[in-house]
Amino acid sequence: MRDGRKVAVIGAVFTAVVGAAGFGAYTLIGDSGAAGGQSRQDVAFSEGRTGEPAAETGPPSPKEVRETAARFLRAWQEGKADEAAALTDDEAAAAKALTGFRKDARVSGVRLEPGTAAGADVPFTVTAEVEYDKEEKPAAWTYESELTVVRDDDSGEPVVDWEASVLHPELTGGRKLETAEAGAPPIKALDRNGAELTAEEYPELAATLADLRKRFGDRTDGKPGYETRITDAAGKEVKTLKRLSKGTPGELRTTLDAKVQKAAVQAVAGKPKASVVALKASTGEILAVANTPAKGFNTAFKGSLAPGSTMKIVTASMLIEKGLASSAKQHPCPKYFTHGGWRFQNLDKFEINGGTFAQSFAASCNTAFISQAGELSDDDLTKQARDVFGIGLTWQVGTATFDGSVPVQSDAQMAASLIGQGGVRANPLIMASVSATVKSGVFRQPYIVSPEVDGRGLARAPRTLSPAVSQELRSLMRLTATSGSAAEAMAGTSGDFGAKTGSAEVDGQKKPNAWFTAYRGDMAAAAVVPASGHGGKNAGPVVRQVLNSVG
């Protein structure tokens, strides 16, 4: 018994219960040939106050199950919610749900076809007509459900055991049905030149395009589609049951460049894992983004990885500003340098005797940077990354991104941060922005949809590098790209360009993550190829291919 009202169906034959007044068993003759249309079974009655039978207490007969289900479904089909609800054991809840089926789910008509009963359970097919738009024909929606007939404990009458799941089998835990607009209108995404970008042609953009629809669909002239769905008790969508219309797409222009996008996809093709981003350095507009696998995690925008020696661009700018390094001046680059109890070394334990800071930067000498840790405050790199390069600010790109982290650290961890290890975290979007900042001299927050579309504010760095420091950084990156660790990858590149390699060690990983960031003309790009080895050899060709995709 549930809620003191329902009696479980436990068998087809019951033994008569004899009351105090001596009532015996009442035998009902049914389908076997006797009157009454019921199969033969014994049903017990309880005795009322006057000594007369008050209520049947046995399970509903097969005929009662069929007839009760038929009456309930007929009333529901005819739109008589109160009448149908009266045939249940929870009239108020049933009436509310059945009324909501018409009103909230926008069902203008319904056909209910019962199936063959299995004991007290009656399956049935629902074919509903859903009116979602006055200008469109109602949509047909068909699904299967089931009801159970029980005997009411008070009246003894057979009734429908009411649960919201009678209305639809997935309505549990306070869930409801509704027909409404299917979120934001669909979009027709365009590149910067007006070429359409579809998920079918550009599967690597599928998740980003879906996110752009959610964020900007209602900012276009598009018309949303309609759907019938399940919502939870708070009104939040749980599941779409029926897509009624697709809606009319509205055009949304992005900053992407279809030509550069295709080059980015080709550049990472064939690599199990790789990510690349390209920006227009003078504006921060995102020109391309690609990952492998194409439908995997968007590491290019949302990855959180140690950037390795590409971070030395940021560190170099800080050392130069503080007078701790200068391109043409001698700078230590020993095989080893110890700070905070850790002994740091260079790749293959190389050293540069009597060399300049420019040579150390071009060769990506770790100890040249670690050697200055004792001259720095714990928060110096954090401030430089945030205040000049925008790393760690809240970016408003137009889609989901991880905006970098350079936490304040001390001792060995602070020293490790100087070479892009320790707690420093970034992704290709951030490191492409670092090269763009060097090229243009000013941090311009990357974005994929113009802020003019929705009026959002872009992140702004508190200060900029002096023209002299910006020029020195460009010279350092040029030297690296022509005769340093990035020279092989950038060989044959023309115009104004610069680059920086990176190899980030990861605990438990045999090979480091390969990084590369560079600019050429007004384009900046960065790539990471996890667990592949040296940045110049593995990530460098990816970046170069993207940079060379335009004249």
KOLKOLTI-768438 format. One record per atom (N, C-alpha, C): x, y, z; residue in one letter. Coordinates in steps of 0.05 Angstrom, whole numbers, plus 5000, padded with zeros to 4 digits. Each point is the difference from the previous one (the first is absolute). Layout:
N
XYZA
...
This chain:
551
501749765000M
498350245000M
501850255000M
499350204983R
501650254998R
498250235009R
501050165018D
498550235011D
497449935012D
499849755010G
497549915013G
497749964982G
500550014973R
497749994982R
500249774980R
502349904993K
500349814979K
500549725010K
498749814988V
500449725006V
501549874977V
502249875006A
501649874979A
498549764988A
500449964974V
498849764987V
501849765006V
499049815014I
501849785009I
499049734990I
497949994985G
499249744990G
497350024987G
499249794986A
497450004986A
497849885017A
500749835020V
498049875016V
500550065029V
498050105014F
500250055029F
498049825015F
500749925024T
498349855017T
498150195015T
497549945001A
498150185013A
500650035029A
499650255009V
500450065029V
497250025012V
499649855020V
497350005013V
499950205022V
498250194999G
499850215020G
498649905025G
499950185020A
498849925026A
497149944998A
498650134979A
497149954997A
499549754984A
502149854992G
499649754987G
499850014970G
500950244987F
499950014971F
502049814988F
499149854979G
501849824986G
501150134975G
501149834983A
501350104975A
497950064979A
500350234987Y
498250074977Y
501449924975Y
498849834984T
501249904976T
499050164976T
501850124985L
499350164976L
500549834976L
498049964983I
500349834976I
500550194976I
502049934984G
500850194979G
500249874973G
502250054986D
500449934972D
499849704994D
500249845021S
499949714995S
497249904991S
498150195001G
497349924990G
497850095017G
500550085024A
497950095018A
499550304996A
498050105013A
499350284998A
502150185013A
500050254991G
501850205013G
502550054983G
500749834982G
502350064982G
502749985013G
500249885024Q
502549985014Q
500949715002Q
502649975002S
501049735005S
499449925029S
499849745005R
499349925027R
502250055020R
499450135022Q
501950035021Q
498550075026Q
501249955022D
498850065026D
501050275009D
498250185008V
500750265009V
498950045028V
501750105018A
499150045028A
499050295003A
498150035017F
498950265007F
500550055030F
500550255006S
500250085028S
497250095010S
499549985025E
497350065011E
499950295008E
497950154992G
499650275008G
498750035026G
499350255008R
498950045026R
497149895003R
498649994977T
497349905001T
499849704996T
502349874997G
500149724996G
499949924971G
499950204982E
500049954972E
502850014989E
500649854978P
502750014988P
500750294993P
502550095008A
500850284995A
501950034977A
501949834996A
501950044979A
501349744993A
500449954974E
501449774991E
503050045006E
501349785007T
502850025008T
501849824983T
498949864982G
501749834983G
501250164976G
501649874985P
501250134976P
497950044979P
500350204983P
498150054978P
500049764981P
497749944990S
499749774982S
501150094972S
500549814982P
500950084974P
498050194986P
497449955004K
498050174987K
500250285012K
500350025027E
500250265013E
502550154990E
502249854996V
502450134990V
499550114972V
498849844983R
499550094972R
498150245000R
497849985015E
498050214999E
501050265013E
501449985022T
501050245013T
502150144982T
501849844988A
502050124982A
498650134977A
498049874988A
498650114977A
498650265007A
498650005023R
498650255008R
502050235005R
502249945013F
502050205005F
501250114974F
500849824983L
501250094974L
498050154983L
497549915000R
497950144984R
499650295010R
499950035027A
499650275011A
502450174994A
502449895003W
502450154994W
500050084970W
499349814983Q
500150064971Q
497950224993Q
497850005013E
497950204994E
500550275014E
502350025014G
500750265013G
498550055025G
498849795012K
498550035025K
501949935023K
501750195007A
502149955020A
498849935027A
497950145008D
498949955027D
498749735001D
498749924978E
498749745000E
502149785000E
502150034985A
502249805000A
501349995028A
500450245012A
501350015026A
498449865021A
497350014998A
498349885019A
500249705000A
501149894978L
500449714998L
502749915010L
501450175015T
502649945011T
499950015031T
502149915012D
500150015030D
501350255010D
500650194982D
501150265009D
498950214981D
497550075005E
498450174981E
501350274995E
500950135021A
501250274997A
502550004983A
501849815006A
502549994985A
499549934971A
498249814996A
499449914973A
498750234983A
498250145012A
498650224986A
502150224992A
501850065018K
502050204994K
501849914978K
500949755000A
501849904980A
498649984973A
497549904999L
498649974975L
499350274988L
499450205017T
499650274990T
502650114988T
502249955014G
502650104991G
500849874974G
499149754995F
500649864975F
498950164977F
497650115003R
498850164979R
501250284999R
500350125023K
500950285001K
503050034996K
501649865017D
502950045000D
501449864977D
499049764994A
501249854977A
498750084974A
497950175001R
498750104977R
498849784982R
498849805013V
498849784986V
497150084994V
499450034974S
497350084992S
498149764996S
501249774996G
498449764996G
501749765006G
498749785009V
501549765007V
498449754994V
501349804990R
498749744995R
501549795018R
498449855015L
501249815019L
499049724994L
501849834994E
499349734992E
501149795020E
498249885015P
501049815021P
501049744986P
501949885013G
501049744991G
498949785017G
501249774999T
499049775015T
501050025029T
498149985018A
500750025029A
501749765008A
501750055019A
501649795013A
499450025029A
498149855009G
499250025028G
498550275003G
501050165019A
498750265004A
501350234984A
502149934985D
501450204984D
498950014971D
499550254991V
498950034973V
501950194985V
501449904980P
501650174983P
498250154980P
500950244992F
498450144980F
501850184984F
499150064976T
501550174981T
498750285000T
501750205002V
499150285000V
500850124973V
498150114985T
500650154976T
498850275003T
501850205005A
499150275007A
500550194976A
498250194998E
500550224981E
500850245017E
502450104993V
501250225016V
499950264983V
498650205011E
499950264986E
502250185012E
502050054984Y
502350165010Y
500250274986Y
498650034977D
500250254985D
497450034985D
498750235003K
497450044986K
500249994970K
502450054990E
500450004971E
500849724989E
500349815018E
500949734991E
497849805008E
499949784985K
498249785007K
501049875026K
498149895016P
500849865024P
501949774993P
501949955017A
501949784996A
499049755014A
500449774987A
499249745013A
502249905018A
499249915023W
502049915020W
498949745012W
501449784996T
499149745009T
502049875019T
498949885021Y
501749865020Y
498349805015Y
501349835015E
498749785015E
500050075030E
497949925013S
499850035029S
498549775012S
499450025025E
498749775014E
498550115025E
497849875007L
498650065025L
499549745015L
499450035025T
499449775017T
497450065014T
498249805000V
497450025014V
500249865027V
499250145021V
499949895027V
497250045011V
499549895023R
497450045014R
500450215021R
498350204999D
500150215021D
499349885027D
501750065019D
499749885027D
497550105014D
499150244994D
497750115014D
497449924987D
499850044973S
497549954986S
499849714989S
502349884997G
500049734988G
499750004970G
499850244988E
499850034971E
502749964987E
500049894975P
502549984985P
500750284990P
502550085003V
500950274992V
502949974988V
500750214986V
502750014988V
502050095022V
502049845004D
502250075019D
501550244989D
499450245009W
501150234987W
502950065007W
501650024980E
502750105001E
500450184976E
501750205002A
500550174977A
501149844976A
501249775005S
501149834979S
497849884982S
497450025009V
497849914983V
499950194976V
500550255005L
499950214979L
502349954980L
502349955011H
502449934984H
501949845018H
501149784990P
501549825018P
502550125012P
500950234990E
502450125011E
499450235019E
497550045007L
499350215019L
500249895029L
502350045012T
500549915027T
501250235015T
499949995026G
501450205017G
499150284995G
497550054996G
499050284996G
500450114972G
500849834981R
500450104973R
497350064986R
500250174980K
497650084986K
500550004970K
497850014984L
500250034971L
499550294993L
501450094979E
499350264989E
500850024971E
498750164985T
500750064973T
500750304999T
502450064990A
500950275001A
502250044979A
501050254998E
502250054982E
502449845008E
501449904980A
502449835005A
502550175004A
500050155021G
502450165006G
500350234981G
502650074995A
500650224982A
499449914971A
499550204983P
499749934971P
502549874989P
499749834980P
502449904987P
501550224986P
502549964994I
501650214987I
501249894974I
500450184982K
501649954976K
502650155004K
502049855010A
502650125006A
501550064975A
501150244999L
501550094977L
502950075009L
501949964982D
502750095006D
500250304995D
502350115004R
500450294998R
499450104972R
500149834980N
499650084972N
497249924990N
498349895017G
497349934992G
499649714992G
502149845001A
499749714993A
498749855023A
498149824994E
498649865021E
501849795012E
499849975027L
501549805015L
498049815012L
499949754990T
498249805010T
501449795016T
498649875018A
501249785016A
500749764982A
498549974978E
500549784982E
502650044985E
500550244990E
502550054986E
502450055018E
499450115024Y
502150065020Y
499349865026Y
500249735002P
499349865024P
501550095025P
502550104995E
501650105023E
498850245013E
498150134986L
498750245011L
497249945011L
499149754998A
497349935008A
499350105028A
501649945019A
499450075028A
500050305003A
501950134987T
500250305002T
497550134987T
499249904977L
497750114986L
497549965017L
499749775014A
497749955017A
500050205024A
502450065010D
500250195022D
499450284990D
500850074976L
499450264989L
497050044997L
498649784992R
497150014998R
498750075027R
500949875021K
498950055026K
500550285009K
502350114994R
500850265009R
498950234983R
499849954974F
499450224982F
497549964982F
498849765002G
497749954982G
497850215003G
499550095025D
497950195003D
500950294994D
502450024991R
501050274992R
499950024969R
499049804987T
499850004971T
497050044993T
499450004974D
497350024991D
498749724996D
501249805012G
499049734998G
497449955016G
498649794993K
497649925014K
500449735013K
499649985026P
500549745014P
498149794991P
500849755001G
498249784995G
498449935025G
498449794999Y
498449925023Y
500649715006Y
499649935025E
500449725008E
498149945023E
499349745002T
498649905024T
502149875017T
500150075026R
502249905016R
499149955029R
501849875014I
499649955029I
501650215015I
498750125020T
501450195018T
499949895028T
502050095016D
499949925028D
498250185016D
500049965026A
498250155018A
500650304999A
502550074993A
500850284999A
499650124972A
499049844982G
499550104973G
502449984981G
502149875009K
502449964983K
499649764981K
500850034975E
499749794981E
501649755008E
498749774999V
501349755006V
500549844974V
498050004982K
500349844976K
498050104979K
500950014975T
498350064978T
498749744990T
497350005000L
498549764991L
499350014971L
499350244990K
499250034972K
500950274989K
501649994979R
500850254987R
497850074980R
498650215005L
497750074984L
500750164975L
501950185003S
500950164977S
502950095004S
501450044979K
502850085002K
500450305005K
498050154992G
500350295002G
501450114976G
500350264999T
501350144978T
502750115009T
502249924988P
502650105009P
500350304996P
501450125018G
500850284997G
503050014995G
500950194984E
502850024993E
501750115023E
502249875005L
501950095020L
502850004988L
501150244997R
502750024989R
502149965022R
501949824995T
502249955019T
502550144989T
502149975015T
502650114992T
501749804985T
499049754999L
501549784987L
500550064970L
502149884990D
500650024972D
500149714989D
498149954982A
499749724989A
502649894989A
501650174987K
502549924988K
502049925021K
500250175020V
501949945022V
499049765016V
497449985003Q
498849775015Q
500749744987Q
499849994974K
500649754985K
503049945003K
501750205000A
502949965003A
500649895028A
498550105020A
500449915028A
499349715002A
497849924988V
499149725000V
502049824987V
501050084977Q
502149854986Q
502649985016Q
500650215015A
502550015015A
500149805023A
497649955012V
500049815022V
499149724992V
499349974974A
499149744990A
502249795003A
499349765007G
501949795003G
501349985027G
499550195017K
501249995027K
497849915019K
500549805017P
498049905018P
498750225017P
501850185010K
499150235015K
501650244993K
498650214994A
501450264993A
497950225000A
500850245006S
498250235001S
501550244990S
498550174985V
501350254989V
497950224999V
500950245004V
498350244999V
501550214984V
498650164983A
501150224986A
498450255006A
501450235003L
498750255006L
501050224981L
498450204997K
500950244987K
501250185022K
502650044998A
501550125022A
499050285007A
499350154980S
499350295004S
497350035013S
498349795000T
497350035011T
499349805021T
501349774999G
499249785018G
497949824988G
499150054976E
498049834987E
501149724995E
498549805008I
500849724996I
499449924971I
502149914987L
499849934971L
499549704996L
501049845018A
499849714997A
500449865027A
498749775003V
500549825023V
499549724991V
501949825007A
499749724992A
501249825022A
498849775003N
500949805019N
499849724987N
501849825009T
499649724993T
499849855027T
498149825002P
497949944980P
498150234997P
498850034976A
498350234994A
497750035019A
498849785009K
497750025018K
500749955029K
502650015006G
500949965027G
500050265016G
501350005023F
500250245017F
501350224986F
499050245003N
501150244987N
502450115016N
502249864998T
502550085014T
500950284991T
499650064975A
500950264990A
498850235015A
497549985009F
498650225014F
499849945030F
499749755008K
499449945028K
502149835014K
502249944987G
502149855012G
501350155023G
501149855019S
501450115022S
502649855003S
502150094986L
502549854998L
502350195007L
502249895010A
502450155004A
501150084972A
500550254995P
500950084973P
502949984995P
501549915019G
502949964996G
501450264993G
502049984983S
501850234994S
498750214983S
497549964989T
498750224987T
499450225020T
499849935026M
499550195021M
502450195004M
502349924989K
502450175003K
499750274986K
498150024982I
499450264988I
499150205022I
498149915016V
499050165022V
502250065020V
501549795008T
502150035019T
502150194990T
500849984975A
502050184988A
499150295002A
497550054994S
499050275001S
500350125028S
499549835020M
500350085028M
502950065007M
501849824993L
502850035006L
501250254987L
499250054975I
500950234986I
499050265013I
497550005007E
498850245014E
501450055026E
500849795015K
501250035026K
503050054998K
501150004976G
502950044997G
501649755007G
498749775001L
501449755007L
501049854975L
499350104977A
501049884975A
499950214978A
501749964981S
500050184976S
501249834977S
498850034977S
500749834977S
502949984995S
501450234999A
502850014992A
501949955022A
499149995025K
501849975023K
500449715006K
502449955012Q
500649725008Q
498049915022Q
499449744999H
498049905018H
500749715006H
499949915025P
500949735007P
498149794988P
501249794990C
498549764990C
501649755007C
500149945026P
501649765008P
498449744995P
501449785002K
498649744997K
497949965021K
500650095025Y
498249965022Y
499750265016Y
497750035013F
499750225019F
498049915021F
500750035025T
498349915022T
498650245013T
497449975004H
498450205014H
497849865016H
499750085025G
497949885016G
500449715006G
502549904998G
500549725005G
499849824975G
499250124978W
499849844975W
502350074982W
501149804987R
502050054980R
498849994972R
500150224986F
498950024973F
502249974980F
499349894976Q
502049974979Q
498750064973Q
501750024980N
499250054973N
499649734985N
498650024977L
499749774983L
502749894993L
500449745004D
502649884993D
502350125016D
499450155022K
501950125018K
502050184985K
499050154980F
501850184986F
500550255017F
502050154992E
500650255013E
501150194980E
499950265006I
501150214982I
501950165017I
502549984994N
502150155015N
500450274988N
499650215017G
500450274990G
498050104980G
497749874999G
498050084980G
498350235010G
498450114981T
498250225006T
497249895008T
498350175010F
497349925006F
498549924975F
500650144978A
498749944974A
500649714992A
502549925003Q
500849734993Q
498649805019Q
499850065025S
498749825019S
497049974993S
498850234992F
497149994993F
499649834975F
501750054980A
499849854975A
500549715003A
501849925018A
500649725005A
498149885021A
498250165012S
498249925020S
501449895025S
501950155010C
501649925023C
498450045026C
499449785013N
498450015025N
501550155022N
502549935004T
501550125022T
500450304998T
499950104976A
500250294996A
497750155014A
497749875001F
497750125013F
499949935029F
500649755007I
500049915028I
502050155016I
502250084988S
502150145015S
499150275011S
497850104989Q
499050275009Q
497849975022Q
499349765007A
497849965019A
500550145026A
502550005009G
500650125026G
499650305000G
499850124977E
499750294998E
497050084998E
498349815000L
497250054996L
498349955024L
497750145002S
498049955020S
498249774991S
498749875019D
498449774993D
497850074980D
498950245001D
497850074983D
500750164975D
502650034994D
500850164977D
499049884974D
500349744996L
499249884975L
496950014997L
498749955022T
497050015000T
499150284990T
501250205011K
499250284992K
500750054971K
502349924991Q
500850054972Q
498149864981Q
499449755006A
498249844982A
497350134998A
499050085023R
497250125001R
499950284989R
501950175010D
499850294994D
500950084973D
501749834987V
501050074973V
498849814979V
499849745006F
499149814980F
497249905004F
498650095021G
497249945004G
499549715010G
502149865007I
499749725008I
498849995028I
497749865003G
498749995026G
497850205003G
499750194982L
497650175000L
497649844990L
497750115003T
497649874991T
499450094971T
500549824982W
499750064971W
497149954992W
499050174982Q
497349974989Q
500349944970Q
500849764994V
500749924973V
497549964982V
497849935012G
497649944985G
499449705001G
501749855011T
499749715004T
501649925025T
499649765009A
501349915025A
503149984996A
501550115018T
502949995000T
501149985028T
502449905001F
501650025025F
502050224995F
500150195018D
501550254995D
502750025014D
501049765008G
502749995010G
500350045029G
502249915011S
500650035029S
503050015005S
500850215014V
502850025009V
499950065029V
499749805017P
499750055029P
502550105013P
499750145022V
502250095016V
501349755013V
502549964996Q
501449775012Q
502750095011Q
501349835015S
502550075013S
502149794995S
502450075006D
502349824999D
500249854973D
500349745001A
500449854975A
497750024981A
497650005011Q
497650024982Q
499950274986Q
500850215013M
500150264987M
502050004978M
502449885005A
502149984980A
499049844976A
498649785005A
499049834979A
497950154983A
498550185012S
498150164985S
501350184980S
502450085005L
501450184981L
500549874973L
500049735000I
500449864974I
497549844993I
497750105009G
497549884992G
499349745012G
501249935023Q
499349765014Q
498750085027Q
500449855021G
498750075025G
497050004997G
498850225010G
497050024999G
499050154976G
501650084982V
499150154977V
498349824981V
497750114992R
498249844982R
499050184978R
500049884976A
499150164976A
499049814979A
499450104977N
499149854977N
500950154974N
499649884977P
500850144975P
498850284996P
497550045009L
498850264998L
501550215015L
500849935024I
501550185017I
502850064989I
501349794991M
502850044990M
500050134973M
497949974984A
499850154975A
499650295007A
498550065021S
499650275009S
502650135010S
501749845012V
502650105009V
501650104976V
500249844979S
501450084976S
498750244987S
497350015000A
498650234989A
500650265016A
500349975026T
500650235017T
502850104994T
501949824996V
502750084993V
500050144972V
498549894982K
500050114973K
498850284999K
497650035013S
498650264999S
500950195022S
501249905021G
500950175022G
497850045021G
497649904995V
497750055018V
498449745003V
499249935024F
498249775003F
497250074990F
499149844981R
497350034991R
498649735003R
498050005017Q
498749745008Q
498949864975Q
500749754996P
498949854977P
497049985002P
498749994976Y
497149965000Y
499349874973Y
497749855001I
499149864976I
497450124989I
498650165016V
497750154991V
500450295010V
499650194982S
500450285007S
498450085025S
501250145018P
498550105024P
497750184992P
500050114976E
497850174991E
497449844998E
500149744997V
497649844998V
498450005025V
501449985023D
498549995026D
500850215020D
501950174993G
500850225018G
501749915023G
501149764999R
501749915022R
502750165000R
501150025024G
502650145002G
502349804999G
502150074984L
502349834998L
502050065023L
501549805008A
502050045021A
502250194990A
500950175018R
502250184993R
502249985020R
502449984991A
502349985017A
500650285012A
500750015026P
500550265013P
502150184987P
502049874987R
502250164989R
501149874975R
501750154986T
501349894976T
503050025003T
501449844984L
502950025000L
500950264986L
502350105007S
501050234985S
500749924972S
500050194981P
500849934973P
502749874998P
501950095018A
502749894999A
500049715009A
498549935021V
499949725009V
498649834979V
497850104989S
498649854979S
501849944977S
501650204992Q
501849954977Q
502249805007Q
500950015025E
502149815009E
498949715000E
497449975008L
498849735000L
499749904971L
499250184982R
499849924972R
502749914989R
502150145008S
502649934990S
500949735011S
499349945025L
500649755012L
498649774986L
497450044994M
498549794987M
500949974971M
500950224987R
501049984973R
502649834999R
501850055020L
502549865001L
499449705005L
498149945017T
499249725006T
499049864975T
498550154983A
498849894976A
502049974977A
502250155001T
501949994978T
502549845006T
500850005025S
502549855007S
499949865026S
497650005013G
499849865026G
498449754998G
498749935022S
498649745002S
497649984982S
499050234989A
497749994982A
500850024970A
502650014995A
500950054972A
499249784981A
500249755008E
499449784982E
497050014992E
498350055019A
497150014994A
499350244982A
501450235004M
499350244986M
501650044975M
501749814993A
501850044976A
498450064975A
500850204986G
498750074975G
497750205003G
499450075025T
497850195005T
500950284993T
498350154987S
500750274992S
498450215016S
500950244997G
498650225013G
500950055029G
498350145015D
500650065028D
499049775017D
501849855012F
499149775016F
501949965024F
498949855019G
501649935024G
498649765013G
501549855017A
498949765011A
501449935026A
498749815015K
501249895024K
499049715004K
501949835006T
499449725005T
499449945030T
498949775005G
499649925027G
499749705002G
501149885022S
499649725005S
499449975030S
497549935006A
499150005028A
500049725011A
501649955021E
500149745013E
497449955015E
499149754999V
497649925014V
500649745016V
499450005025D
500649775017D
498649754989D
501649784998G
498949754991G
499849984970G
500950204986Q
499950004970Q
502849984989Q
500449814982K
502749954989K
501150234984K
498350124984K
500950224984K
498550265008K
501350234999P
498750255008P
497950084979P
498350195009N
498150124982N
501550204982N
499749984975A
501350194981A
498350254996A
501350235003W
498750264997W
501450174979W
498550184987F
501350184981F
498150244997F
501150245002T
498450244995T
501650194982T
498650134983A
501450174980A
498150214988A
501150194986Y
498550194985Y
501350044973Y
498450074981R
500950074973R
498250214989R
501050234994G
498350224991G
498050075022G
497550014994D
497950065020D
498649755011D
501349774996M
498849765011M
501849885021M
498849925022A
501449865022A
498749725003A
501649815007A
498949735004A
501649855021A
498749795011A
501349835020A
498949724998A
501649805006A
499149724999A
501349855022A
498649785008V
501149815019V
499449724989V
502149835001V
499749724992V
500949845025V
498149905015P
500649865025P
501749754996P
501849965020A
501749765001A
501449934974A
501050214987S
501349954974S
503050065000S
500950175019G
502950065001G
500650304996G
502050064985H
501050274997H
497950184985H
499750245011G
498050184988G
500650084972G
502550074993G
500750084973G
499449794980G
500649755007K
499749784980K
497149914997K
498450015021N
497449885000N
497750204998N
500250225014A
497850204999A
500750234980A
502650044995G
500950214982G
498849984972G
500149764987P
498849984973P
497050064999P
498649945022V
497150065001V
499650304998V
501450155016V
499750295000V
500950124974V
502349914990R
501050114975R
497949964977R
498849764999Q
498149954978Q
497650195002Q
499250065024V
497750195003V
500950284993V
502350095009L
501050274994L
500450044970L
500849794987N
500550034971N
497549964983N
497749975012S
497549964985S
499050254986S
501150235008V
499350254988V
502550144990V
499850174981G
502350144989G
501250215019G
